[in-house]
C-alpha cells in the first residue's frame, strides 16, 4: 500500500517569518486521518526567514530530527549545547525527561528544513543533542542511515526509537531498492526532484505513506534527494 500525499494538499500555515507545511496533524492543522504513521508523529516542511526562528520552548518524550535542505539552523538548549547545522547535515535532539531549546536562522538567506518527530521506545531518560555532517556525495546512488535506533547503523546519529531515518541522492535514471520488513511503516519524501516508488510518482516535497510493500524500488525521474523514515 502506497498513499501519495501531494505537497499542495498538505496542511499549511504562513506566519511571515515561517512558511510551513504539515504532513501530519500539528499546531492549528488537525486531520484525524493523519495523526502519524507508525511511530512517526510529525513531518514539517519549514522555511524560516533570515534572522527569525523558534524562541526557547520545552519538549519531553520525543526524538526530534532536523534535516536541513538549504541554509543552516543554529541550535541552543538548556543543557548548554550550541551548534550550527548546514544544508545536507542532520541534528538530533532526544527530549527525554525534558529540555528547552531554541532554533534560529542566523543566515542571510532562508533556511529550509524537514523537522521530523518520532515517538521514543520509552519515556523519560536524560535529554541529549547531537549533530553530524553527511556529505551528499557519500549518499550518491544509495540509502544511508542518518539517524537510527538500530545499533548496527553505527555511523548514524543515535535516536531512542524503533526507527531509522535514511537519505539518498539519485541521478536521473538511477534506481535504489529498500527492503521493508513485515509490520513496518515507511514514509518517503523527495526533498528535491521527482521519483517513482513501485510505479507511483512523487514530485518534490510530496509524501508517500507506505506499508505492506516488501521491497521499495525508487527510480529517479530527474536528479533527486530523498529522505525516508522506516518505523515500527
MINUBA-435936 format. One record per residue: residue in three letters; z, y, x of N, C-alpha, C, O, CB in turn. Coordinates in steps of 0.05 Angstrom, whole numbers, padded with zeros to 5 digits, always signed. Glycine has a CB too. Example, Ala and Ser with C-alpha at 12.3 -4.5 7.8 and 13.67 -1.06 7.14 Angstrom:
BEGIN
ala+00156-00114+00264+00156-00090+00246+00156-00066+00264+00169-00066+00285+00181-00089+00226
ser+00142-00045+00257+00143-00021+00273+00157+00001+00258+00161+00023+00268+00114-00012+00282
//
This chain:
BEGIN
unk+00000-00024+00017+00000+00000+00000+00000+00025+00018+00017+00028+00035+00024+00000-00019
unk-00020+00042+00013-00021+00067+00027-00025+00089+00007-00045+00089-00008-00044+00067+00049
unk-00006+00107+00005-00008+00130-00013-00014+00155+00003+00003+00164+00019+00018+00133-00030
unk-00037+00166-00001-00044+00191+00013-00031+00215-00001-00032+00217-00025-00075+00195+00014
unk-00019+00232+00015-00006+00256+00004-00019+00280+00017-00011+00289+00038+00025+00255+00010
unk-00039+00292+00003-00054+00314+00015-00036+00338+00021-00017+00345+00006-00076+00323-00004
unk-00042+00351+00043-00026+00375+00051-00026+00396+00029-00005+00408+00024-00038+00387+00077
unk-00048+00400+00016-00050+00420-00005-00031+00415-00029-00025+00433-00044-00078+00423-00015
unk-00023+00390-00032-00006+00383-00054+00024+00381-00047+00040+00374-00064-00014+00357-00065
unk+00031+00387-00023+00059+00386-00015+00075+00409-00027+00064+00429-00034+00061+00386+00016
unk+00101+00405-00029+00118+00427-00036+00117+00448-00014+00113+00442+00009+00147+00418-00041
unk+00121+00474-00021+00118+00494-00001+00135+00518-00008+00144+00522-00031+00089+00503+00003
unk+00141+00535+00013+00156+00560+00009+00148+00578+00032+00146+00569+00055+00187+00554+00009
unk+00144+00603+00026+00138+00623+00047+00159+00646+00045+00160+00661+00026+00109+00634+00043
unk+00175+00647+00066+00196+00667+00067+00189+00691+00085+00206+00708+00091+00222+00655+00078
unk+00163+00693+00093+00155+00714+00111+00157+00705+00139+00137+00702+00153+00171+00739+00106
unk+00182+00701+00148+00186+00691+00176+00182+00661+00179+00178+00651+00201+00215+00698+00185
unk+00183+00647+00156+00179+00618+00155+00159+00610+00134+00163+00617+00110+00206+00604+00151
unk+00138+00596+00142+00119+00584+00123+00122+00554+00126+00116+00542+00146+00089+00593+00129
unk+00133+00541+00105+00140+00513+00107+00128+00497+00085+00125+00506+00062+00170+00510+00108
unk+00122+00472+00091+00111+00452+00072+00128+00427+00074+00134+00417+00095+00081+00446+00077
unk+00135+00416+00050+00154+00394+00048+00140+00369+00040+00128+00368+00018+00177+00401+00028
unk+00142+00348+00057+00131+00322+00049+00150+00308+00029+00142+00291+00013+00127+00305+00074
unk+00177+00315+00031+00197+00303+00013+00214+00326+00002+00214+00348+00012+00214+00282+00028
unk+00229+00319-00019+00246+00339-00032+00264+00352-00011+00277+00339+00005+00263+00327-00054
unk+00266+00379-00013+00282+00394+00007+00285+00423-00004+00266+00434-00016+00268+00394+00035
unk+00308+00434+00000+00313+00462-00008+00306+00466-00037+00317+00452-00054+00297+00482+00010
unk+00288+00485-00043+00282+00491-00071+00261+00471-00083+00256+00471-00107+00271+00519-00073
unk+00250+00454-00066+00229+00435-00075+00243+00409-00083+00256+00397-00067+00207+00430-00053
unk+00239+00402-00109+00251+00377-00119+00230+00360-00132+00216+00369-00150+00274+00383-00138
unk+00227+00335-00123+00209+00316-00135+00224+00289-00134+00227+00278-00113+00181+00314-00121
unk+00232+00278-00157+00248+00253-00157+00232+00230-00146+00244+00209-00138+00257+00247-00185
unk+00205+00232-00145+00189+00211-00134+00186+00213-00103+00175+00195-00090+00161+00211-00146
unk+00196+00235-00092+00194+00239-00063+00221+00248-00052+00224+00270-00042+00172+00261-00057
unk+00240+00229-00053+00266+00235-00042+00269+00224-00014+00290+00228-00001+00287+00223-00060
unk+00249+00210-00005+00250+00198+00022+00231+00174+00022+00219+00167+00002+00279+00190+00030
unk+00230+00161+00046+00213+00137+00049+00227+00119+00069+00227+00123+00093+00184+00145+00059
unk+00240+00098+00058+00258+00082+00075+00281+00100+00084+00292+00115+00067+00243+00071+00099
unk+00288+00099+00109+00310+00116+00119+00300+00143+00127+00316+00160+00136+00324+00103+00142
unk+00274+00149+00125+00263+00175+00130+00269+00193+00106+00262+00187+00083+00232+00174+00135
unk+00283+00215+00111+00292+00232+00089+00277+00259+00087+00273+00269+00065+00322+00237+00092
unk+00270+00270+00110+00257+00297+00110+00234+00297+00130+00236+00286+00152+00278+00319+00117
unk+00212+00309+00121+00190+00315+00140+00179+00343+00132+00164+00345+00113+00166+00293+00139
unk+00188+00363+00146+00180+00390+00140+00159+00399+00161+00162+00395+00185+00204+00409+00140
unk+00139+00412+00152+00117+00424+00168+00122+00454+00169+00115+00468+00150+00088+00417+00157
unk+00134+00463+00191+00144+00491+00193+00126+00508+00211+00118+00499+00232+00172+00492+00202
unk+00122+00533+00203+00111+00553+00220+00130+00576+00221+00136+00589+00201+00082+00563+00210
unk+00141+00582+00245+00162+00602+00249+00150+00627+00263+00138+00624+00284+00186+00591+00265
unk+00154+00650+00252+00143+00674+00263+00157+00681+00290+00179+00673+00294+00145+00698+00244
unk+00143+00696+00308+00155+00704+00333+00181+00720+00328+00182+00737+00310+00136+00721+00349
unk+00202+00714+00344+00227+00728+00342+00244+00720+00318+00265+00732+00314+00222+00757+00340
unk+00236+00699+00303+00251+00691+00280+00261+00662+00284+00255+00649+00304+00234+00692+00254
unk+00277+00653+00265+00287+00626+00267+00310+00621+00248+00317+00637+00230+00295+00619+00295
unk+00323+00598+00252+00345+00589+00235+00372+00596+00249+00378+00586+00270+00344+00558+00230
unk+00388+00614+00237+00414+00621+00249+00433+00598+00248+00427+00578+00235+00426+00646+00234
unk+00456+00600+00262+00474+00578+00263+00482+00566+00235+00488+00581+00217+00500+00586+00277
unk+00480+00540+00233+00487+00526+00208+00495+00498+00215+00488+00488+00236+00462+00526+00189
unk+00510+00485+00197+00521+00458+00203+00504+00435+00194+00488+00438+00175+00549+00456+00191
unk+00508+00412+00206+00496+00387+00198+00517+00365+00204+00534+00368+00221+00469+00381+00212
unk+00515+00343+00189+00531+00319+00195+00515+00294+00185+00499+00296+00166+00559+00320+00181
unk+00519+00272+00198+00509+00246+00189+00478+00247+00184+00469+00239+00163+00523+00237+00164
unk+00464+00256+00204+00435+00257+00203+00424+00257+00231+00435+00270+00249+00424+00281+00187
unk+00401+00243+00235+00386+00244+00260+00363+00263+00256+00346+00258+00239+00376+00215+00269
unk+00362+00285+00271+00342+00306+00267+00324+00308+00291+00333+00314+00313+00356+00333+00261
unk+00299+00302+00286+00279+00301+00308+00260+00325+00303+00250+00329+00281+00263+00274+00308
unk+00255+00340+00324+00236+00362+00323+00213+00357+00342+00216+00353+00366+00250+00389+00331
unk+00189+00356+00330+00164+00352+00345+00149+00379+00345+00139+00388+00324+00147+00329+00332
unk+00147+00391+00368+00134+00417+00370+00104+00414+00374+00095+00400+00391+00146+00434+00393
unk+00089+00428+00357+00060+00426+00357+00046+00450+00370+00025+00448+00382+00049+00423+00329
unk+00059+00473+00369+00048+00498+00381+00071+00516+00388+00091+00517+00372+00028+00512+00362
unk+00070+00530+00410+00091+00548+00418+00115+00533+00429+00112+00513+00444+00099+00565+00395
unk+00138+00542+00423+00163+00529+00432+00186+00537+00414+00184+00557+00400+00169+00538+00462
unk+00207+00521+00414+00231+00527+00398+00255+00527+00418+00257+00509+00435+00235+00506+00375
unk+00273+00546+00414+00297+00548+00431+00321+00540+00415+00325+00549+00393+00300+00577+00442
unk+00337+00522+00427+00360+00510+00413+00386+00519+00426+00388+00522+00450+00357+00479+00414
unk+00406+00522+00409+00434+00527+00418+00453+00515+00398+00449+00517+00374+00439+00558+00422
unk+00474+00501+00408+00492+00488+00389+00521+00491+00397+00528+00502+00418+00485+00458+00387
unk+00539+00481+00379+00568+00485+00383+00579+00467+00405+00603+00470+00411+00582+00479+00357
unk+00563+00449+00416+00572+00434+00439+00566+00448+00466+00574+00439+00487+00558+00406+00439
unk+00552+00471+00464+00545+00485+00488+00517+00479+00499+00509+00489+00520+00565+00480+00509
unk+00503+00461+00485+00476+00455+00493+00457+00478+00488+00458+00492+00467+00465+00430+00479
unk+00439+00483+00507+00418+00503+00504+00392+00490+00515+00393+00476+00536+00425+00530+00518
unk+00369+00496+00502+00345+00485+00512+00321+00497+00498+00323+00509+00477+00344+00455+00509
unk+00298+00494+00511+00272+00504+00501+00253+00481+00501+00247+00469+00522+00261+00528+00517
unk+00242+00474+00478+00224+00451+00475+00196+00462+00469+00192+00476+00449+00234+00432+00453
unk+00177+00454+00486+00150+00465+00484+00132+00446+00468+00139+00424+00461+00138+00469+00511
unk+00108+00456+00462+00088+00440+00447+00083+00413+00460+00079+00411+00484+00062+00456+00444
unk+00083+00392+00443+00079+00365+00453+00104+00351+00460+00104+00327+00463+00061+00365+00476
unk+00126+00366+00463+00152+00354+00470+00169+00350+00445+00162+00358+00423+00166+00372+00491
unk+00192+00337+00450+00209+00328+00427+00238+00334+00434+00246+00332+00457+00205+00298+00422
unk+00253+00342+00413+00282+00344+00416+00295+00328+00394+00283+00325+00372+00291+00374+00416
unk+00318+00317+00399+00333+00301+00380+00362+00311+00378+00375+00317+00399+00333+00271+00388
unk+00372+00314+00354+00400+00321+00350+00413+00300+00333+00404+00296+00310+00403+00350+00338
unk+00433+00286+00343+00449+00268+00327+00473+00284+00316+00491+00290+00331+00458+00243+00344
unk+00472+00289+00290+00493+00307+00279+00520+00294+00279+00540+00307+00281+00485+00315+00251
unk+00521+00267+00276+00546+00253+00277+00567+00264+00258+00561+00270+00234+00557+00253+00305
unk+00591+00267+00268+00614+00277+00251+00612+00307+00245+00627+00317+00228+00640+00271+00265
unk+00593+00321+00258+00589+00349+00252+00582+00365+00276+00593+00362+00297+00614+00360+00239
unk+00562+00383+00272+00553+00401+00293+00541+00426+00280+00530+00424+00258+00532+00387+00312
unk+00543+00448+00294+00529+00473+00285+00507+00479+00306+00512+00475+00330+00549+00497+00282
unk+00484+00488+00296+00463+00494+00315+00446+00517+00304+00446+00523+00280+00446+00469+00321
unk+00431+00529+00322+00411+00549+00315+00385+00542+00329+00385+00531+00351+00421+00578+00323
unk+00362+00549+00315+00336+00544+00326+00319+00569+00323+00316+00579+00301+00322+00519+00312
unk+00309+00580+00345+00294+00605+00344+00267+00602+00358+00264+00587+00378+00310+00628+00356
unk+00248+00618+00349+00223+00621+00363+00225+00647+00379+00223+00669+00368+00198+00623+00343
unk+00228+00644+00405+00231+00667+00423+00205+00673+00437+00205+00687+00458+00254+00662+00443
unk+00183+00661+00427+00157+00665+00440+00142+00689+00428+00151+00701+00408+00140+00639+00437
unk+00119+00695+00439+00102+00717+00429+00082+00708+00409+00065+00723+00401+00089+00730+00452
unk+00083+00682+00402+00064+00671+00382+00080+00654+00362+00103+00648+00366+00042+00654+00396
unk+00067+00647+00340+00080+00630+00320+00086+00602+00333+00071+00592+00349+00062+00626+00295
unk+00108+00591+00324+00115+00564+00332+00110+00546+00308+00118+00551+00285+00145+00561+00341
unk+00095+00524+00313+00090+00504+00292+00103+00478+00300+00100+00469+00323+00059+00501+00287
unk+00117+00466+00282+00131+00441+00288+00135+00424+00263+00133+00433+00241+00159+00447+00301
unk+00140+00398+00268+00150+00380+00248+00180+00377+00252+00189+00371+00274+00135+00352+00249
unk+00195+00380+00230+00224+00374+00231+00228+00349+00214+00222+00349+00190+00240+00399+00220
unk+00238+00328+00227+00240+00302+00215+00269+00293+00215+00282+00292+00236+00222+00282+00230
unk+00279+00286+00191+00307+00277+00188+00306+00247+00181+00292+00239+00163+00322+00294+00167
unk+00324+00232+00195+00326+00203+00190+00355+00196+00186+00372+00205+00201+00313+00187+00213
unk+00361+00180+00165+00388+00172+00159+00398+00153+00181+00384+00135+00189+00390+00158+00132
unk+00423+00158+00191+00434+00141+00212+00443+00114+00201+00446+00111+00177+00457+00155+00226
unk+00446+00095+00219+00456+00069+00211+00486+00069+00204+00495+00051+00190+00450+00048+00233
unk+00500+00089+00214+00529+00091+00208+00537+00120+00208+00524+00137+00221+00546+00075+00228
unk+00557+00126+00193+00567+00154+00191+00585+00160+00214+00596+00142+00227+00581+00158+00164
unk+00589+00186+00219+00607+00195+00239+00597+00191+00267+00573+00188+00272+00633+00181+00236
unk+00615+00192+00286+00608+00189+00314+00606+00217+00327+00603+00237+00314+00582+00174+00317
unk+00606+00217+00354+00604+00242+00369+00575+00253+00365+00556+00239+00368+00610+00237+00399
unk+00573+00279+00359+00547+00291+00358+00534+00293+00386+00549+00292+00406+00548+00319+00345
unk+00508+00296+00386+00495+00299+00412+00467+00312+00409+00457+00313+00387+00492+00272+00425
unk+00456+00320+00431+00429+00333+00431+00415+00325+00457+00427+00322+00478+00432+00364+00429
unk+00389+00323+00455+00373+00318+00479+00344+00326+00474+00335+00327+00451+00374+00289+00487
unk+00329+00331+00496+00301+00338+00494+00286+00326+00517+00298+00320+00538+00297+00369+00493
unk+00260+00322+00514+00245+00308+00534+00215+00316+00532+00205+00317+00509+00248+00278+00533
unk+00202+00320+00554+00173+00325+00553+00158+00298+00550+00166+00278+00561+00162+00339+00578
unk+00137+00299+00534+00120+00276+00530+00091+00285+00534+00078+00292+00514+00124+00262+00502
unk+00080+00285+00558+00053+00295+00563+00032+00280+00545+00033+00256+00542+00045+00291+00592
unk+00015+00296+00533-00004+00284+00514-00023+00265+00528-00032+00246+00516-00020+00306+00500
unk-00028+00269+00554-00045+00251+00568-00034+00223+00569-00049+00203+00570-00050+00261+00596
unk-00007+00220+00570+00006+00194+00570+00004+00179+00544+00009+00155+00542+00035+00197+00578
unk-00004+00194+00523-00007+00182+00496-00036+00178+00489-00042+00171+00466+00007+00199+00475
unk-00054+00182+00507-00083+00181+00501-00090+00152+00494-00088+00134+00511-00099+00191+00525
unk-00100+00148+00470-00110+00122+00461-00089+00102+00455-00095+00079+00450-00127+00111+00482
unk-00064+00110+00453-00042+00091+00447-00019+00105+00434-00014+00129+00439-00034+00076+00472
unk-00004+00090+00418+00020+00100+00406+00043+00096+00425+00048+00073+00434+00025+00086+00379
unk+00058+00117+00430+00080+00117+00449+00106+00124+00434+00106+00144+00420+00075+00136+00473
unk+00127+00108+00437+00153+00116+00425+00164+00142+00437+00166+00144+00461+00174+00093+00428
unk+00171+00161+00420+00181+00187+00428+00211+00189+00422+00226+00201+00438+00166+00209+00414
unk+00220+00177+00400+00248+00176+00393+00252+00150+00379+00236+00142+00362+00257+00200+00375
unk+00274+00136+00386+00276+00108+00375+00305+00099+00375+00321+00107+00392+00259+00089+00391
unk+00312+00082+00355+00337+00069+00355+00336+00041+00366+00355+00026+00366+00347+00067+00327
unk+00312+00033+00376+00307+00007+00388+00312+00009+00418+00298+00024+00432+00279-00003+00382
unk+00331-00006+00428+00338-00005+00457+00315-00013+00475+00314-00005+00498+00361-00023+00463
unk+00295-00027+00464+00272-00035+00481+00253-00011+00486+00237-00013+00504+00257-00057+00467
unk+00256+00010+00470+00240+00034+00475+00254+00052+00494+00263+00074+00488+00234+00049+00448
unk+00257+00042+00519+00274+00055+00538+00266+00083+00547+00284+00098+00555+00276+00038+00562
unk+00241+00090+00545+00232+00117+00553+00234+00137+00531+00230+00161+00535+00204+00115+00563
unk+00240+00128+00506+00242+00146+00483+00270+00159+00482+00289+00148+00493+00236+00131+00457
unk+00271+00182+00469+00297+00194+00464+00312+00176+00444+00301+00168+00424+00294+00223+00452
unk+00338+00171+00449+00353+00153+00431+00361+00166+00406+00369+00190+00406+00377+00141+00446
unk+00359+00152+00384+00370+00160+00358+00387+00138+00347+00383+00114+00354+00347+00168+00338
unk+00406+00145+00329+00424+00126+00317+00414+00117+00290+00428+00120+00270+00453+00137+00315
unk+00390+00106+00290+00378+00099+00265+00360+00074+00269+00350+00069+00291+00361+00122+00253
unk+00355+00059+00248+00337+00037+00249+00309+00047+00244+00297+00043+00223+00344+00014+00228
unk+00299+00061+00265+00273+00075+00262+00261+00081+00289+00275+00081+00309+00277+00102+00246
unk+00235+00085+00289+00221+00094+00313+00202+00117+00305+00190+00116+00284+00205+00070+00326
unk+00200+00137+00322+00180+00158+00319+00161+00155+00342+00169+00155+00366+00193+00186+00318
unk+00135+00153+00336+00115+00148+00356+00093+00170+00355+00089+00181+00333+00102+00121+00353
unk+00080+00175+00377+00058+00195+00378+00035+00183+00393+00038+00166+00410+00068+00221+00391
unk+00011+00193+00386-00014+00185+00400-00034+00208+00399-00033+00225+00380-00026+00160+00387
unk-00051+00209+00418-00075+00226+00417-00099+00208+00419-00101+00191+00436-00075+00248+00439
unk-00119+00213+00401-00143+00197+00400-00167+00215+00402-00168+00236+00390-00144+00180+00374
unk-00187+00206+00417-00213+00219+00417-00229+00209+00393-00225+00186+00384-00228+00213+00444
unk-00248+00225+00384-00265+00217+00362-00278+00190+00368-00289+00186+00390-00287+00238+00356
unk-00275+00171+00350-00287+00144+00353-00267+00124+00364-00272+00100+00362-00310+00145+00372
unk-00244+00133+00374-00224+00114+00384-00208+00102+00361-00205+00115+00340-00205+00128+00404
unk-00197+00078+00365-00181+00064+00345-00156+00054+00359-00156+00045+00381-00196+00041+00332
unk-00133+00056+00344-00108+00045+00354-00096+00028+00331-00099+00036+00307-00088+00067+00363
unk-00083+00006+00338-00070-00011+00318-00040-00011+00321-00029-00006+00342-00081-00040+00320
unk-00027-00015+00298+00003-00017+00299+00012-00038+00279+00003-00039+00256+00016+00011+00291
unk+00029-00056+00288+00040-00077+00271+00064-00067+00256+00083-00056+00268+00048-00102+00288
unk+00063-00069+00230+00085-00060+00213+00099-00085+00201+00087-00100+00185+00075-00041+00189
unk+00123-00090+00210+00137-00114+00202+00144-00114+00172+00146-00093+00160+00163-00118+00219
unk+00148-00137+00161+00154-00140+00133+00179-00125+00126+00199-00126+00140+00157-00170+00125
unk+00178-00110+00103+00201-00095+00094+00204-00068+00106+00222-00052+00099+00226-00110+00099
unk+00187-00061+00125+00189-00034+00138+00172-00014+00123+00155-00020+00107+00178-00036+00167
unk+00179+00012+00128+00165+00034+00116+00153+00051+00139+00166+00057+00158+00184+00052+00098
unk+00128+00058+00136+00115+00076+00155+00106+00102+00141+00098+00102+00118+00090+00062+00169
unk+00108+00124+00156+00098+00149+00146+00082+00162+00169+00093+00166+00191+00121+00168+00136
unk+00057+00168+00164+00038+00178+00185+00028+00205+00177+00020+00210+00154+00015+00158+00189
unk+00028+00223+00197+00016+00250+00193-00001+00257+00217+00009+00256+00240+00038+00272+00188
unk-00027+00263+00213-00042+00274+00236-00034+00304+00240-00038+00320+00222-00073+00272+00230
unk-00023+00310+00263-00016+00337+00269-00041+00354+00271-00041+00378+00265+00000+00339+00295
unk-00063+00342+00280-00089+00355+00281-00110+00333+00279-00105+00310+00285-00093+00372+00307
unk-00134+00341+00270-00156+00322+00268-00155+00305+00243-00136+00306+00227-00156+00304+00292
unk-00176+00289+00239-00179+00271+00216-00180+00242+00225-00193+00236+00246-00203+00279+00199
unk-00168+00225+00210-00168+00196+00217-00172+00180+00191-00170+00190+00169-00141+00188+00231
unk-00179+00155+00195-00177+00135+00174-00157+00114+00181-00156+00104+00203-00205+00122+00169
unk-00139+00108+00162-00119+00087+00166-00125+00065+00145-00121+00069+00121-00090+00099+00163
unk-00133+00042+00155-00141+00020+00138-00161+00029+00117-00160+00021+00094-00117+00006+00125
unk-00179+00047+00125-00201+00056+00108-00194+00080+00091-00211+00091+00077-00209+00034+00090
unk-00169+00090+00092-00160+00114+00076-00162+00138+00095-00150+00139+00116-00131+00110+00065
unk-00177+00158+00086-00180+00182+00103-00156+00201+00100-00145+00205+00078-00205+00198+00095
unk-00147+00211+00123-00126+00231+00124-00137+00255+00140-00147+00251+00162-00100+00220+00137
unk-00135+00278+00130-00141+00302+00144-00116+00314+00157-00094+00305+00152-00155+00323+00126
unk-00120+00334+00174-00097+00345+00189-00075+00353+00169-00079+00367+00149-00106+00370+00205
unk-00050+00344+00176-00026+00351+00162-00023+00337+00134-00003+00342+00120-00024+00381+00158
unk-00042+00320+00127-00037+00302+00104-00016+00282+00112-00012+00276+00136-00064+00288+00096
unk-00002+00270+00093+00016+00249+00098+00006+00223+00086-00009+00223+00067+00044+00255+00087
unk+00015+00200+00097+00009+00174+00085+00035+00158+00085+00047+00152+00106-00013+00159+00101
unk+00044+00150+00061+00067+00133+00057+00057+00104+00056+00040+00098+00039+00083+00140+00031
unk+00067+00087+00073+00055+00060+00077+00077+00039+00076+00098+00042+00088+00040+00059+00104
unk+00071+00017+00063+00087-00007+00064+00070-00031+00056+00048-00028+00045+00112-00005+00045
unk+00079-00055+00063+00065-00080+00057+00037-00080+00068+00018-00090+00056+00064-00084+00027
unk+00034-00068+00092+00009-00069+00107+00015-00081+00134+00025-00066+00152-00005-00040+00109
unk+00011-00106+00139+00020-00119+00164+00008-00106+00189+00021-00105+00210+00013-00148+00164
unk-00016-00096+00187-00029-00082+00210-00041-00056+00202-00055-00055+00182-00050-00100+00223
unk-00035-00035+00217-00047-00009+00212-00069-00004+00232-00063-00005+00257-00025+00014+00213
unk-00093+00000+00223-00115+00006+00241-00123+00035+00237-00133+00043+00215-00140-00013+00236
unk-00118+00051+00257-00122+00080+00255-00146+00088+00271-00146+00085+00296-00096+00096+00264
unk-00166+00098+00258-00191+00105+00271-00195+00135+00270-00192+00147+00249-00216+00091+00258
unk-00200+00148+00293-00203+00177+00294-00231+00184+00286-00251+00175+00298-00197+00188+00323
unk-00233+00201+00265-00259+00212+00257-00267+00236+00273-00291+00243+00275-00259+00219+00227
unk-00247+00249+00285-00251+00271+00304-00226+00270+00323-00207+00255+00317-00254+00299+00290
unk-00227+00285+00344-00203+00286+00361-00178+00291+00345-00177+00309+00328-00206+00308+00384
unk-00157+00275+00349-00134+00275+00332-00108+00272+00347-00108+00259+00369-00136+00254+00310
unk-00087+00283+00336-00060+00280+00347-00043+00268+00324-00042+00280+00302-00047+00307+00358
unk-00030+00246+00328-00016+00231+00307+00014+00230+00312+00023+00229+00335-00027+00203+00305
unk+00029+00230+00290+00058+00225+00291+00064+00205+00269+00055+00208+00246+00074+00251+00286
unk+00078+00183+00277+00084+00161+00259+00114+00155+00260+00125+00153+00281+00067+00136+00267
unk+00126+00151+00237+00153+00141+00235+00153+00114+00222+00141+00110+00201+00171+00161+00219
unk+00166+00095+00235+00170+00067+00225+00200+00064+00221+00215+00066+00240+00158+00045+00246
unk+00208+00059+00196+00236+00058+00190+00243+00035+00171+00225+00024+00158+00246+00084+00178
unk+00268+00028+00171+00278+00008+00152+00275+00018+00123+00282+00004+00104+00307+00000+00158
//
